[in-house]
């Protein structure tokens, strides 16, 4: 794995197979006008049946039978075509198949009519959330950690979602868990050198890479990733106490470093002002004693206890 500047690893996303089918619009027409037309045809067929029955009663059995048969066929045909009516709610789509062959997708909401012999599978195109369980993995340093993530996703291509994978919802779930585990093993929980990326210190950059990897994994299933975020990140219980002590020790060292840097600066400033204003002439030994005393006062945890020297510095 190559390294980018500033310790950022290069993208390492899998290459998924290219999709074999893409979404297209299904052939059809508005459903309400067709419904009214079909009802008129049914009414016409019933009228033919009634006229045929009347003709048969009056003695014209041949004509009456013909009208009855024609009317029955018209009614049956109209009723069959009514099976092509499909209701589509906002945020939904219908994937149409005819004898196993993909015919297109209905995305326009409302009442639509398509080929009545097609099967229509309902697919939700609304935004969805998937939250992973708390996963236990080893980070880049080998420390066991616990983490979980939430992913906001949406079906982009209904044909790919239906035909490229067995179950696109389960596919997104498994690929998300895989991506979270993969990202967690590439980075440490905490970067002790303060330069490399870490899961705790660089959450924004890590989640961007997580979104990129999940997108690459689920793209062939016709799914787009809107956002991904870590919802839980912690050391595993068996090392949490030790790592807490390590973090506390690091914080203490950092605080001490800041205190010492400030104290040295204050001592340097005090010696410079004394020399500049010619308050007192200090030789090297007196300077060393003054520096020692100031550092004790400035860096000590407790208030300094003054010691009165009744003699001289050299006695």
BAFI-3210 file (N, C-alpha, C; in Angstrom, 3 decimals, decimal comma, padded with zeros to 6 digits):
// residues 315
n [1|2|3|4|5|6|7|8|9|10|11|12|13|14|15|16|17|18|19|20|21|22|23|24|25|26|27|28|29|30|31|32|33|34|35|36|37|38|39|40|41|42|43|44|45|46|47|48|49|50|51|52|53|54|55|56|57|58|59|60|61|62|63|64|65|66|67|68|69|70|71|72|73|74|75|76|77|78|79|80|81|82|83|84|85|86|87|88|89|90|91|92|93|94|95|96|97|98|99|100|101|102|103|104|105|106|107|108|109|110|111|112|113|114|115|116|117|118|119|120|121|122|123|124|125|126|127|128|129|130|131|132|133|134|135|136|137|138|139|140|141|142|143|144|145|146|147|148|149|150|151|152|153|154|155|156|157|158|159|160|161|162|163|164|165|166|167|168|169|170|171|172|173|174|175|176|177|178|179|180|181|182|183|184|185|186|187|188|189|190|191|192|193|194|195|196|197|198|199|200|201|202|203|204|205|206|207|208|209|210|211|212|213|214|215|216|217|218|219|220|221|222|223|224|225|226|227|228|229|230|231|232|233|234|235|236|237|238|239|240|241|242|243|244|245|246|247|248|249|250|251|252|253|254|255|256|257|258|259|260|261|262|263|264|265|266|267|268|269|270|271|272|273|274|275|276|277|278|279|280|281|282|283|284|285|286|287|288|289|290|291|292|293|294|295|296|297|298|299|300|301|302|303|304|305|306|307|308|309|310|311|312|313|314|315]
n.u [000,851|000,728|001,882|000,383|001,179|001,765|001,066|-001,299|-003,021|-003,159|-006,098|-007,838|-009,839|-012,236|-012,598|-015,523|-017,739|-018,797|-022,054|-024,676|-027,115|-029,181|-031,256|-034,310|-037,050|-040,309|-042,633|-045,827|-048,925|-050,927|-052,955|-055,622|-057,225|-057,199|-058,518|-061,122|-061,749|-061,614|-063,729|-065,867|-065,696|-066,236|-068,859|-069,972|-069,578|-071,225|-073,645|-073,796|-074,043|-076,527|-078,182|-077,785|-078,923|-081,575|-082,131|-081,836|-084,019|-086,081|-086,026|-083,950|-081,569|-078,992|-077,815|-078,132|-076,559|-074,059|-073,702|-073,715|-071,399|-069,415|-069,763|-069,108|-066,409|-065,379|-065,852|-064,277|-061,724|-061,444|-061,484|-059,153|-057,198|-057,411|-055,866|-053,432|-053,240|-051,548|-050,681|-048,539|-046,728|-045,380|-041,817|-041,487|-041,009|-041,703|-040,569|-040,703|-041,300|-041,459|-042,221|-039,791|-038,013|-036,520|-038,482|-038,650|-038,866|-041,242|-041,419|-042,907|-045,238|-048,585|-051,531|-050,842|-050,678|-049,579|-048,286|-050,475|-049,605|-047,178|-044,980|-044,769|-042,522|-042,241|-040,151|-038,502|-037,519|-036,790|-034,846|-032,662|-031,589|-028,808|-027,523|-024,679|-023,906|-022,147|-018,884|-016,048|-012,734|-009,241|-007,051|-004,686|-002,406|-002,758|-004,344|-007,285|-010,405|-013,647|-016,239|-018,835|-021,023|-023,131|-024,983|-026,287|-028,298|-029,498|-031,582|-030,443|-030,446|-032,919|-033,102|-030,540|-030,442|-032,308|-031,616|-028,826|-027,890|-028,766|-030,247|-030,600|-030,749|-029,681|-027,199|-026,089|-025,905|-024,015|-021,744|-021,259|-020,532|-018,199|-016,603|-016,324|-014,875|-012,551|-011,558|-011,054|-008,916|-006,845|-006,036|-004,758|-006,242|-005,465|-003,031|000,146|002,377|001,376|001,241|000,429|-002,722|-005,567|-008,223|-009,683|-008,708|-008,911|-011,549|-013,200|-011,750|-011,429|-014,063|-014,798|-013,202|-014,337|-016,942|-016,258|-015,209|-017,422|-019,211|-017,908|-018,134|-020,890|-021,813|-022,298|-024,680|-026,592|-026,899|-026,575|-024,452|-025,193|-024,224|-021,901|-021,155|-019,263|-020,665|-020,009|-017,059|-014,412|-011,956|-011,570|-013,088|-011,188|-008,726|-009,216|-008,843|-006,030|-005,309|-006,539|-005,001|-002,648|-003,373|-003,886|-001,349|000,013|-001,325|-000,555|002,220|002,259|001,079|002,984|005,129|004,261|004,106|006,806|008,002|006,758|007,699|010,479|010,592|009,602|011,584|013,784|012,907|012,773|015,496|016,556|015,273|016,205|018,924|018,739|017,566|019,405|019,205|020,402|023,648|024,464|026,406|027,517|027,010|025,078|023,059|022,480|021,475|019,219|017,732|017,226|015,651|013,422|012,402|011,622|009,570|007,765|007,234|006,440|004,056|002,934|002,573|005,446|007,718|009,182|012,645|014,640|017,707|020,230|022,825|025,309|025,306|027,512|028,179]
n.v [-001,187|002,129|005,382|008,512|012,082|013,498|011,248|010,024|007,223|005,693|005,349|002,311|000,532|-001,953|-003,501|-003,776|-005,911|-004,807|-003,439|-005,314|-004,534|-001,662|000,898|001,748|003,582|002,336|001,253|002,687|004,234|007,024|006,099|006,779|007,878|005,515|003,766|004,827|004,482|001,678|000,974|001,973|000,288|-002,165|-001,667|-001,430|-004,043|-005,449|-004,393|-005,446|-008,130|-008,083|-007,238|-009,368|-011,451|-010,608|-010,749|-013,473|-014,396|-013,407|-015,006|-014,893|-016,731|-017,259|-014,727|-013,639|-015,348|-014,836|-012,120|-012,347|-013,880|-012,176|-009,919|-011,051|-011,685|-009,121|-007,998|-009,703|-009,210|-006,485|-006,569|-008,024|-006,242|-004,350|-005,323|-004,273|-001,831|000,184|001,395|003,913|005,177|008,290|008,335|005,698|002,940|000,849|-002,150|-003,661|-006,817|-009,078|-012,255|-012,913|-011,142|-007,959|-005,096|-002,408|000,486|001,957|005,126|007,413|008,876|008,038|006,829|004,401|002,715|-000,337|-003,069|-005,690|-008,294|-008,236|-008,638|-006,740|-005,356|-003,840|-001,188|000,704|004,049|005,853|007,711|005,858|004,527|002,808|001,234|-000,079|-002,939|-002,914|-003,304|-005,350|-004,949|-005,042|-002,303|-000,350|-000,560|-002,924|-002,936|-003,893|-002,581|-001,025|-000,220|001,481|002,377|004,608|004,699|006,596|005,949|005,378|004,034|004,171|003,146|001,180|-001,148|-002,328|-002,732|-004,758|-006,841|-007,219|-008,066|-010,444|-009,647|-006,440|-004,827|-006,398|-006,732|-004,135|-003,863|-005,870|-005,134|-002,621|-003,222|-004,637|-002,636|-000,859|-002,436|-002,782|-000,148|000,412|-001,277|-000,114|002,218|003,710|003,876|006,071|008,400|008,338|009,750|012,088|012,871|011,029|009,892|009,264|007,329|008,579|011,191|012,234|012,246|013,316|013,102|010,326|009,361|010,333|008,741|006,330|006,613|006,756|004,181|002,503|003,392|002,527|-000,211|-000,774|000,269|-001,202|-002,364|-000,514|001,484|004,505|006,300|008,557|009,699|008,909|008,049|007,655|006,214|005,092|004,707|003,325|002,021|-001,508|-003,229|-004,785|-003,501|-000,931|000,401|000,425|001,905|004,290|005,181|005,543|007,625|009,599|009,882|010,836|013,254|014,550|014,743|016,393|018,690|019,357|019,906|022,214|023,913|024,020|025,153|027,672|028,595|028,732|030,731|032,878|033,113|033,763|036,217|037,655|037,742|039,181|041,684|042,498|042,809|044,743|046,994|047,434|046,667|044,986|043,601|040,527|037,668|034,634|032,491|033,502|034,016|031,384|030,395|032,020|031,311|028,624|028,904|030,358|028,552|026,467|027,709|028,395|025,980|024,189|022,064|022,892|025,730|027,760|027,576|030,094|030,565|032,055|033,521|034,213|034,676|034,926|034,284|032,737|031,485]
n.w [000,000|-000,954|000,164|000,785|000,862|004,150|005,570|004,710|003,705|000,471|-001,608|-001,210|-002,591|-003,528|-006,772|-008,304|-010,247|-013,510|-014,085|-015,635|-016,587|-016,996|-015,657|-017,278|-018,725|-018,328|-020,814|-021,153|-020,077|-018,867|-016,078|-015,266|-017,494|-019,051|-017,367|-017,313|-020,028|-020,201|-018,533|-019,996|-022,206|-020,982|-020,208|-022,775|-023,703|-021,949|-022,745|-025,359|-024,718|-023,471|-025,601|-027,331|-025,862|-025,871|-028,643|-029,039|-027,550|-029,070|-031,239|-033,074|-032,917|-033,888|-034,455|-031,913|-030,321|-031,387|-030,723|-027,957|-027,494|-028,576|-026,952|-024,465|-024,870|-025,221|-022,685|-021,072|-022,193|-021,603|-018,818|-018,357|-019,295|-017,346|-015,299|-015,790|-014,552|-012,239|-009,095|-008,020|-005,444|-004,115|-003,873|-004,478|-006,776|-009,640|-010,848|-013,880|-015,355|-018,055|-018,622|-017,390|-018,585|-018,440|-018,576|-017,992|-015,788|-013,637|-012,499|-012,197|-010,096|-009,037|-010,808|-013,114|-016,311|-017,604|-019,562|-018,995|-018,522|-017,344|-014,552|-011,592|-009,488|-006,373|-005,412|-003,025|-003,226|-001,369|001,090|003,166|006,318|007,616|010,339|011,685|013,714|016,901|016,234|016,832|016,366|015,379|015,525|013,522|015,084|016,311|018,533|020,252|019,369|019,584|017,373|015,574|012,881|010,986|008,004|005,393|002,716|-000,686|-003,233|-006,455|-009,104|-010,078|-011,602|-011,484|-008,736|-008,401|-010,208|-010,206|-007,741|-005,152|-002,860|-002,303|-000,018|002,069|000,921|000,967|003,739|004,502|002,993|004,045|006,717|006,127|004,945|007,098|008,928|007,400|007,124|009,810|010,427|009,083|010,261|013,286|016,585|018,151|017,152|018,160|017,451|016,533|013,893|011,849|010,480|012,559|014,033|016,051|016,135|013,559|012,441|010,417|007,960|007,907|007,794|005,296|003,641|004,323|003,266|000,555|000,099|000,725|-001,224|-003,559|-003,189|-003,282|-005,613|-007,964|-007,352|-007,811|-005,898|-004,083|-001,884|000,582|002,987|005,597|008,968|011,997|014,823|017,198|018,991|020,577|022,856|023,335|026,129|027,590|027,386|027,884|030,355|030,678|028,410|029,005|031,168|029,782|028,033|029,926|031,026|028,807|028,483|030,838|030,442|028,181|029,272|031,205|029,561|028,294|030,504|031,305|029,026|029,082|031,578|031,186|029,282|030,786|032,762|031,184|030,183|032,593|033,425|031,293|031,552|034,070|033,528|031,530|032,795|034,699|037,378|039,298|039,535|038,323|038,752|037,117|038,833|040,565|038,732|037,937|040,354|040,634|038,367|038,978|041,308|040,295|038,404|040,074|041,479|039,412|038,110|040,014|041,736|044,084|046,285|046,678|049,443|051,164|051,945|054,228|053,908|056,009|055,746|053,273|049,722|049,292|051,569]
ca.u [000,000|001,508|001,548|000,223|001,819|001,179|000,666|-002,625|-002,914|-003,834|-007,369|-007,739|-011,234|-012,331|-013,167|-016,711|-018,091|-019,620|-023,461|-025,107|-028,402|-029,380|-032,666|-034,940|-038,460|-041,230|-043,682|-047,131|-049,735|-051,645|-053,917|-057,000|-057,958|-057,372|-059,547|-062,430|-061,978|-061,889|-065,080|-066,800|-065,653|-066,975|-070,282|-070,371|-069,668|-072,439|-074,775|-073,855|-074,590|-077,967|-078,845|-077,757|-079,919|-082,890|-082,285|-082,058|-085,372|-087,022|-085,963|-082,694|-080,604|-077,626|-077,315|-078,059|-075,388|-072,849|-073,568|-073,350|-069,983|-068,589|-069,833|-068,341|-064,989|-065,031|-065,790|-063,093|-060,530|-061,352|-061,107|-057,743|-056,371|-057,431|-054,777|-052,245|-053,255|-050,600|-050,551|-047,170|-046,681|-044,118|-040,726|-041,494|-040,890|-042,119|-039,711|-041,592|-040,715|-042,373|-041,656|-038,405|-037,222|-036,721|-039,208|-038,495|-039,233|-042,213|-041,055|-043,881|-046,239|-049,974|-052,079|-050,240|-051,059|-048,538|-048,687|-051,058|-048,957|-045,897|-044,923|-044,283|-041,939|-042,156|-038,848|-038,513|-036,420|-036,623|-033,600|-032,663|-030,477|-028,316|-026,572|-024,011|-023,732|-020,839|-017,918|-014,794|-011,643|-007,923|-006,642|-003,399|-001,394|-003,101|-005,163|-008,704|-011,286|-015,054|-016,754|-020,072|-021,232|-024,444|-024,867|-027,501|-028,182|-030,707|-031,529|-030,276|-030,834|-033,761|-032,813|-029,344|-030,759|-033,104|-031,043|-027,385|-027,649|-029,934|-031,009|-029,770|-030,713|-028,688|-025,908|-025,593|-025,563|-022,779|-020,641|-020,969|-019,758|-016,868|-015,848|-015,994|-013,772|-011,338|-011,046|-010,560|-007,624|-005,824|-005,653|-004,750|-007,238|-004,785|-001,692|000,996|003,350|000,694|001,348|-000,401|-004,162|-006,088|-009,680|-010,251|-008,267|-009,191|-012,819|-013,756|-011,043|-011,675|-015,429|-014,799|-012,671|-015,338|-017,991|-015,704|-015,098|-018,762|-019,755|-017,310|-018,597|-022,322|-022,186|-022,838|-026,035|-027,489|-027,117|-025,704|-024,232|-025,353|-023,335|-021,567|-020,566|-019,048|-021,554|-019,401|-015,623|-013,808|-011,119|-012,262|-013,051|-010,046|-007,560|-009,673|-008,237|-004,618|-005,211|-006,905|-003,815|-001,679|-003,833|-003,684|000,083|000,354|-001,844|000,284|003,493|002,030|000,864|004,269|005,952|003,780|004,505|008,257|008,273|006,370|008,579|011,776|010,414|009,458|012,901|014,605|012,438|013,150|016,932|016,807|014,819|017,120|020,144|018,427|017,312|020,566|018,699|021,460|024,626|024,480|027,402|026,970|026,510|023,818|022,074|022,078|020,622|017,942|017,013|016,765|014,547|012,253|011,832|010,933|008,325|006,851|006,894|006,020|002,632|002,497|003,156|006,822|007,944|010,414|013,711|015,400|019,141|020,794|024,204|025,489|025,151|028,702|028,452]
ca.v [000,000|003,350|006,421|009,878|013,022|013,687|009,992|009,590|006,066|005,770|004,622|000,877|000,121|-003,117|-003,325|-004,606|-006,169|-003,796|-003,876|-005,846|-003,950|-000,322|001,270|002,520|003,860|001,319|001,731|002,698|005,421|007,404|005,066|007,231|007,815|004,136|003,176|005,268|003,824|000,264|000,859|002,157|-000,939|-003,176|-001,339|-001,790|-005,498|-005,875|-004,023|-006,438|-009,372|-007,876|-007,225|-010,743|-012,237|-010,202|-011,304|-014,919|-014,596|-013,084|-016,026|-014,807|-017,375|-017,134|-013,375|-013,451|-016,069|-014,117|-010,912|-012,741|-014,283|-010,984|-009,109|-011,716|-011,510|-007,717|-007,804|-010,407|-008,486|-005,236|-006,890|-008,425|-005,041|-003,612|-005,806|-003,463|-000,617|000,110|002,598|004,196|006,240|009,053|007,639|004,287|002,612|-000,507|-002,793|-004,509|-007,951|-009,856|-013,598|-012,891|-010,119|-006,622|-004,235|-001,007|000,886|003,043|006,022|008,493|008,497|008,113|005,627|004,167|001,457|-001,002|-004,381|-006,433|-009,588|-008,035|-008,634|-005,442|-005,440|-002,522|-000,826|002,013|004,944|006,825|007,638|004,830|004,483|001,505|001,366|-001,349|-003,333|-002,556|-004,275|-005,426|-005,203|-004,560|-001,147|-000,511|-000,921|-004,214|-002,793|-004,170|-001,429|-001,207|000,898|001,302|003,478|004,733|005,052|007,061|005,503|005,462|003,281|005,054|002,413|000,083|-002,372|-002,924|-003,184|-005,984|-007,910|-007,418|-008,749|-011,197|-008,817|-005,237|-004,330|-007,204|-006,468|-002,881|-004,106|-006,645|-004,352|-001,547|-003,823|-004,965|-001,394|-000,327|-003,259|-002,518|001,166|000,367|-001,960|000,682|003,388|003,509|004,625|007,332|008,517|008,824|010,700|013,339|013,203|010,113|009,956|008,345|007,243|009,536|012,555|012,677|011,597|013,812|012,473|008,883|009,103|010,553|007,533|005,282|006,819|006,400|002,723|001,912|003,726|001,625|-001,581|-000,953|000,963|-002,147|-002,724|000,602|002,212|005,645|006,603|009,982|010,094|007,881|008,600|006,756|006,482|004,535|004,484|003,201|000,853|-002,668|-003,171|-005,423|-002,620|000,456|000,991|000,693|002,985|005,526|005,610|006,036|008,932|010,537|010,152|011,709|014,589|015,144|015,105|017,556|019,862|019,702|020,502|023,584|024,682|024,246|026,132|028,993|029,005|029,121|032,037|033,893|033,297|034,484|037,599|038,298|038,032|040,244|042,965|042,870|043,315|045,942|048,108|047,526|046,602|044,392|042,900|039,107|036,824|033,390|031,638|034,069|033,765|029,979|030,240|032,667|030,464|027,447|029,275|030,710|027,337|025,739|028,415|028,386|024,616|023,347|021,815|023,548|027,062|027,694|028,005|030,908|030,270|033,289|033,299|035,279|034,867|035,300|033,161|031,922|030,908]
ca.w [000,000|-001,045|001,135|000,336|001,778|005,479|006,172|004,303|002,833|-000,818|-001,603|-001,418|-002,731|-004,420|-008,109|-008,430|-011,649|-014,181|-014,155|-016,935|-016,953|-016,478|-015,576|-018,351|-018,459|-018,836|-021,723|-020,510|-020,281|-017,638|-015,716|-015,100|-018,779|-019,479|-016,514|-017,819|-021,310|-019,960|-017,983|-021,118|-023,017|-020,230|-020,346|-024,139|-023,788|-021,242|-023,612|-026,438|-024,160|-023,254|-026,910|-027,853|-025,137|-026,370|-029,990|-028,928|-027,050|-030,150|-032,285|-033,841|-032,050|-034,438|-034,184|-030,467|-029,791|-031,809|-029,907|-026,585|-027,496|-028,782|-025,730|-023,402|-025,162|-024,965|-021,244|-020,550|-022,631|-020,841|-017,440|-018,362|-019,422|-016,081|-014,455|-016,062|-013,747|-011,128|-008,282|-007,618|-004,441|-004,125|-003,206|-004,844|-008,197|-010,000|-011,835|-014,689|-016,062|-018,891|-018,806|-016,937|-019,260|-017,880|-019,502|-017,629|-014,428|-013,483|-011,410|-012,058|-009,112|-009,479|-011,433|-014,433|-016,963|-018,390|-020,062|-017,859|-018,325|-016,676|-013,085|-011,135|-008,149|-005,733|-004,871|-002,375|-003,597|-000,296|001,836|004,204|007,273|008,072|011,436|011,936|015,115|017,454|015,732|017,566|015,424|015,797|014,735|012,845|016,072|016,887|019,738|020,015|019,541|019,233|016,595|014,816|011,936|010,365|006,593|004,723|001,326|-001,499|-004,489|-007,603|-010,300|-009,602|-012,350|-010,896|-007,385|-008,465|-011,025|-010,041|-006,464|-004,686|-001,928|-002,242|001,355|002,778|000,290|001,536|005,137|004,608|002,452|004,998|007,806|005,608|004,772|008,431|009,449|006,620|007,494|011,184|010,480|008,383|011,043|014,742|017,342|018,444|016,575|019,249|016,929|016,233|012,468|011,067|010,713|013,564|014,023|016,992|015,884|012,189|012,115|009,160|006,839|007,912|007,318|003,856|003,025|004,533|002,262|-000,752|-000,020|000,668|-002,544|-004,543|-002,962|-003,560|-006,855|-008,944|-006,946|-008,075|-004,642|-003,855|-000,476|000,852|004,074|006,581|010,182|013,119|015,956|018,422|018,831|021,899|023,063|023,890|027,601|028,222|027,391|028,052|031,548|030,404|027,431|029,688|031,900|028,806|027,585|031,024|031,116|027,685|028,758|031,874|029,825|027,327|030,128|031,798|028,512|028,123|031,689|031,265|027,969|029,578|032,670|030,616|028,661|031,825|033,366|030,209|030,161|033,862|033,401|030,313|032,100|035,150|032,906|030,751|033,700|035,587|038,745|040,087|038,703|038,686|038,093|036,578|039,903|041,042|037,674|038,028|041,531|040,358|037,420|039,715|042,182|039,486|037,810|041,139|041,783|038,263|037,673|041,115|041,924|045,314|046,517|047,190|050,818|051,150|052,896|054,480|054,034|056,836|055,369|051,852|048,788|049,233|052,879]
c.u [000,886|001,020|001,420|001,028|001,037|000,603|-000,707|-002,504|-003,671|-005,126|-007,158|-009,158|-011,311|-012,924|-014,320|-017,039|-018,969|-021,059|-023,836|-026,409|-028,498|-030,862|-033,107|-036,427|-039,342|-042,279|-045,033|-047,867|-050,393|-052,785|-055,359|-057,768|-058,191|-058,446|-060,946|-062,753|-062,328|-063,291|-066,135|-066,849|-066,414|-068,470|-070,786|-070,503|-070,907|-073,670|-074,919|-074,445|-076,103|-078,730|-078,879|-078,785|-081,331|-083,155|-082,543|-083,468|-086,408|-086,953|-084,709|-081,561|-079,162|-077,031|-077,164|-076,841|-074,092|-072,620|-073,163|-071,880|-069,072|-068,585|-069,039|-066,843|-064,530|-064,902|-064,539|-061,820|-060,350|-060,927|-059,640|-056,839|-056,358|-056,348|-053,480|-052,195|-052,371|-050,560|-049,111|-047,185|-045,390|-043,038|-040,703|-041,329|-041,360|-041,210|-040,543|-040,789|-041,805|-041,698|-040,157|-037,545|-037,562|-037,351|-039,066|-038,981|-040,222|-041,797|-042,075|-044,987|-047,641|-050,426|-051,535|-050,741|-049,890|-049,100|-049,225|-050,385|-047,589|-046,059|-044,266|-043,823|-041,764|-040,777|-038,957|-037,289|-036,221|-035,230|-033,729|-031,436|-030,096|-027,266|-025,978|-024,061|-022,360|-019,849|-016,633|-013,690|-010,340|-007,526|-005,261|-002,276|-001,669|-003,921|-006,623|-009,549|-012,706|-015,514|-018,027|-020,258|-022,670|-024,235|-026,236|-027,361|-029,532|-030,510|-031,485|-030,769|-031,617|-033,466|-031,589|-029,628|-031,489|-032,334|-029,555|-027,035|-028,923|-030,843|-030,197|-029,704|-029,669|-027,287|-025,291|-025,142|-024,215|-021,584|-020,277|-020,141|-018,335|-016,010|-015,432|-014,832|-012,463|-010,724|-010,421|-009,191|-006,504|-005,302|-005,613|-005,878|-006,702|-003,418|-000,775|002,048|002,719|000,721|000,410|-001,876|-004,569|-007,612|-010,308|-009,910|-008,609|-010,481|-013,355|-013,087|-011,335|-013,072|-015,561|-014,275|-013,644|-016,463|-017,509|-015,649|-016,471|-019,399|-019,216|-017,849|-020,046|-022,752|-022,815|-024,241|-027,014|-027,808|-026,130|-025,638|-024,305|-024,350|-023,051|-020,858|-020,332|-019,971|-020,994|-017,943|-014,985|-012,867|-011,974|-012,113|-011,788|-008,805|-007,952|-008,990|-006,776|-004,454|-005,613|-005,726|-002,763|-002,075|-003,622|-002,204|000,534|-000,122|-000,996|001,627|003,338|001,826|002,180|005,177|005,560|004,204|005,990|008,613|007,920|007,289|009,939|011,679|010,306|010,804|013,808|014,219|012,843|014,629|017,238|016,398|015,729|018,402|019,899|018,249|018,427|020,135|019,768|022,383|024,753|025,614|026,758|026,384|025,176|022,709|021,557|021,169|019,238|017,100|016,439|015,556|013,285|011,602|011,092|009,585|007,309|006,393|006,380|004,510|002,081|003,153|004,529|006,888|009,249|011,385|014,550|016,868|019,743|022,250|024,288|025,332|026,326|029,049|027,322]
c.v [001,236|004,376|007,759|010,797|013,132|012,389|009,505|008,401|006,272|004,968|003,149|000,320|-001,034|-002,737|-004,308|-004,824|-005,064|-004,304|-004,300|-005,237|-002,573|000,033|002,045|002,658|002,798|001,963|001,638|003,983|005,802|006,451|005,525|007,274|006,386|003,445|003,556|004,590|002,356|000,063|001,053|000,911|-002,059|-002,927|-001,687|-003,294|-006,038|-005,542|-005,017|-007,746|-009,242|-007,883|-008,627|-011,625|-011,891|-010,760|-012,800|-015,220|-014,329|-014,079|-015,978|-015,383|-017,204|-015,777|-013,142|-014,125|-015,342|-012,880|-011,248|-013,109|-013,068|-010,105|-009,715|-011,547|-010,085|-007,463|-008,462|-009,668|-007,197|-005,502|-007,305|-007,200|-004,224|-004,084|-005,042|-002,167|-000,799|001,443|002,738|005,383|007,039|008,339|006,154|004,146|001,180|-001,024|-003,831|-005,582|-008,664|-011,183|-013,612|-011,816|-008,741|-005,709|-002,745|-000,759|002,043|003,872|007,124|008,058|008,727|006,780|005,505|002,834|000,956|-002,329|-005,226|-007,766|-009,453|-008,194|-007,341|-005,542|-004,037|-002,329|000,565|002,805|006,039|006,689|006,604|004,986|003,034|001,744|-000,003|-001,677|-002,875|-003,652|-004,200|-005,846|-004,718|-003,387|-001,390|-000,885|-002,274|-004,131|-003,101|-002,943|-001,824|000,021|000,494|002,534|003,459|005,261|005,467|006,731|005,523|004,645|004,272|004,408|001,176|-001,225|-003,074|-003,447|-004,515|-007,127|-008,167|-008,155|-009,458|-010,340|-007,554|-004,667|-005,081|-006,960|-005,191|-003,086|-004,808|-005,832|-003,190|-002,075|-004,131|-003,718|-000,805|-001,111|-002,942|-001,177|001,133|-000,285|-001,152|001,844|003,036|004,301|006,008|007,308|009,129|009,815|012,032|013,733|012,340|010,287|008,928|008,396|008,297|010,968|013,093|012,035|012,038|013,141|010,985|008,574|009,374|009,321|006,366|005,400|006,415|004,890|002,057|002,181|002,787|000,203|-001,794|-000,315|000,019|-002,609|-001,573|001,440|003,352|005,951|008,118|010,444|008,884|008,534|007,488|007,171|005,948|004,245|004,472|002,003|-000,290|-002,676|-003,745|-004,533|-001,169|001,129|001,355|001,853|004,323|006,065|006,174|007,420|009,983|010,899|011,071|013,131|015,300|015,603|016,346|018,821|020,317|020,385|021,960|024,468|025,013|025,275|027,540|029,495|029,459|030,492|033,150|034,166|034,097|035,962|038,344|038,663|039,163|041,602|043,445|043,463|044,622|047,158|048,278|047,574|046,073|043,645|041,468|038,415|035,509|032,520|032,156|033,885|032,330|029,755|030,854|031,833|029,247|027,782|029,613|029,475|026,508|026,379|028,247|026,977|023,736|023,205|022,567|024,914|026,924|028,225|028,805|030,484|031,543|032,948|034,467|035,544|035,400|034,078|032,220|031,290|029,995]
c.w [000,000|-000,056|000,439|001,248|003,075|006,032|005,793|003,364|001,533|-000,779|-001,929|-001,470|-003,718|-005,769|-008,266|-009,907|-012,215|-014,286|-015,566|-017,421|-016,316|-016,545|-016,818|-018,044|-019,087|-019,742|-021,027|-020,814|-018,958|-017,340|-015,663|-016,419|-019,252|-018,650|-016,999|-019,142|-021,110|-019,400|-019,077|-021,984|-022,312|-020,331|-021,743|-024,309|-023,103|-022,081|-024,764|-025,932|-023,966|-024,576|-027,496|-027,170|-025,619|-027,762|-029,937|-028,432|-028,136|-031,305|-033,124|-033,002|-032,545|-034,140|-032,692|-029,860|-030,150|-030,959|-028,474|-026,497|-027,632|-027,525|-024,593|-023,611|-024,886|-023,471|-020,653|-020,924|-021,838|-019,401|-017,350|-018,438|-018,135|-015,113|-014,700|-015,276|-012,510|-010,404|-007,815|-006,662|-004,587|-003,337|-003,480|-006,357|-008,391|-011,109|-012,573|-015,413|-016,858|-019,217|-018,478|-017,558|-018,694|-018,932|-019,191|-016,206|-014,479|-012,272|-011,181|-011,110|-009,654|-010,050|-012,843|-014,980|-017,786|-018,887|-018,907|-017,574|-017,637|-015,173|-012,649|-009,685|-007,585|-005,107|-004,254|-002,811|-002,548|000,335|002,950|005,092|007,543|009,139|011,733|013,426|015,595|017,084|016,556|016,612|016,047|014,905|014,138|013,801|016,722|018,151|019,427|020,314|019,149|018,451|015,870|013,950|011,453|008,943|006,072|003,244|000,633|-002,769|-005,641|-008,884|-009,861|-010,323|-011,774|-009,496|-007,388|-009,116|-010,800|-008,756|-006,038|-003,812|-001,688|-000,824|002,177|002,223|000,854|002,983|005,269|004,108|003,369|006,162|007,354|005,470|006,119|009,035|008,723|006,984|008,886|011,274|009,828|009,218|012,529|015,401|017,681|017,791|017,623|018,757|016,562|014,779|011,636|011,411|011,764|013,540|014,930|016,636|014,520|011,695|010,753|007,959|006,753|007,385|005,825|003,120|003,195|003,503|000,872|-000,936|-000,094|-000,687|-003,607|-004,402|-003,403|-004,871|-007,867|-008,586|-007,132|-006,855|-004,557|-002,362|-000,289|001,906|004,949|007,750|011,195|014,267|017,268|018,122|020,210|021,907|023,622|025,405|028,208|028,237|027,649|029,242|031,306|029,431|028,036|030,482|030,953|028,293|028,670|031,172|029,986|027,904|029,809|031,300|028,951|028,152|030,760|030,780|028,284|029,293|031,653|030,205|028,423|030,671|032,156|029,972|029,687|032,505|032,443|030,160|031,426|033,870|032,431|030,859|033,232|034,583|032,178|031,662|034,741|037,049|039,694|039,144|039,210|037,971|037,691|037,675|040,443|039,997|037,746|039,218|041,290|039,404|038,118|040,578|041,394|038,879|038,852|041,432|040,653|037,900|038,798|041,196|043,132|045,434|047,160|048,622|050,865|052,253|053,038|054,734|054,811|056,535|053,963|051,013|048,866|050,569|053,302]
res [x|x|x|x|x|x|x|x|x|x|x|x|x|x|x|x|x|x|x|x|x|x|x|x|x|x|x|x|x|x|x|x|x|x|x|x|x|x|x|x|x|x|x|x|x|x|x|x|x|x|x|x|x|x|x|x|x|x|x|x|x|x|x|x|x|x|x|x|x|x|x|x|x|x|x|x|x|x|x|x|x|x|x|x|x|x|x|x|x|x|x|x|x|x|x|x|x|x|x|x|x|x|x|x|x|x|x|x|x|x|x|x|x|x|x|x|x|x|x|x|x|x|x|x|x|x|x|x|x|x|x|x|x|x|x|x|x|x|x|x|x|x|x|x|x|x|x|x|x|x|x|x|x|x|x|x|x|x|x|x|x|x|x|x|x|x|x|x|x|x|x|x|x|x|x|x|x|x|x|x|x|x|x|x|x|x|x|x|x|x|x|x|x|x|x|x|x|x|x|x|x|x|x|x|x|x|x|x|x|x|x|x|x|x|x|x|x|x|x|x|x|x|x|x|x|x|x|x|x|x|x|x|x|x|x|x|x|x|x|x|x|x|x|x|x|x|x|x|x|x|x|x|x|x|x|x|x|x|x|x|x|x|x|x|x|x|x|x|x|x|x|x|x|x|x|x|x|x|x|x|x|x|x|x|x|x|x|x|x|x|x|x|x|x|x|x|x|x|x|x|x|x|x|x|x|x|x|x|x|x|x|x|x|x|x]
***
